[in-house]
Amino acid sequence: MESDSTAGVPVGAATPYSLVGTKVFDKKILIITPWYKSAHPITSSAVSNLLDKSRCKLMLNFGDAFVIHSRNKCVEQFLKSNMDWALWIDDDMVVPWGNAAWFRAYTGWGTFPDPFAGFSAIDRLLAANKTVVGATYWGRHPGAGPVYNEGSANPTEREYCWKGPYDIVKPTAWVGTGCMLTHRSVFEDIEKKFPLLGRGPDGKGGNWFSPSEHTLLNHVKLLRDALTNGPMTAEKSLKALTMVEGALSDAKANSGLSTGEDVTFCRRASQCGHQPHVDLGLWCGHIGHLVYPGGRWTKKS
């Protein structure tokens, strides 16, 4: 995943919200698991404990080695449902579900504090009241940073995050999809703003997560139409040059090429008025050779 080139939110520029979680029963949540072949048993256990059948359903999509394709297919099915929210959980995540002892045991973070260890990811993320919000987790190798824009790119932010958890949610340019809650309006609004990324008449072919130069292609089409309508004039040439400069500037700022699908998706969501957020209080483990980030939490309580 690439860090965004623009300046991020200053450290501490965040919104606090209550640690006290209340179950929300009037929301319909689809837990989406775009897993490849096998998931870690701890991840499977967490998902099974999160699955509250009074308000949740589970979508399993497995066997697709191309995760971007898998995510797009999941969105297509999600939008055919009557569910309000999509909770994405990757196959290597230790997600808290409301039992602090379980969370500490299976992360190995023996000193990770209450009440953070006892959060339910669903209730916590819903409480943020944001259309795109993800949990805090870290890259799964030694020295990796937290998987959100400023945490990944800014050493000061990384150090600040490491001293958490904090009972705050803050805006960010992008947040990882490992444990991310998204409202259905985000996917619908991306389709409206970027028709070239939308589904076809058969309800298939959506590209919410795919790298694409769709905006550049749209600019080219507009430029072609402008140049083919009537005779060429100096005024038209100047307008065409302005359009080209605008297209290049837009492509430089929002290109989905050479970025992770989480960055690509969050950029598009932001362009559609859905500001991504990261929850610095909801921490998830990321399973590699150990459950990252580990660190001081691995000391015995």
Secondary structure, 3 states (H helix, E strand, C coil): CCCCCCCCCCCCCCEECCCCCCCCCCCCEEEEECCCCCCCHHHHHHHHHHCCCCCEEEEECCCCCCHHHHHHHHHHHHHHCCCCEEEEECCCEECCECCHHHHHHHHCCCCCCCCHHHCEHHHHHHHCCCCEEEEECECCCCCCCECEHHHHHCHHHHHHHHCCCCCEEEECCCECCCEEEEEHHHHHHHHHHCHHHCCCCCCCCCCCCCCCCHHHHHHHHHHHHHHHCCCCCHHHHHHHHHHHHHHHHHHHHHCCCCCCHHHHHHHHHHHCCCCCEEEEEEECEEECCCEECCHHHHCCC
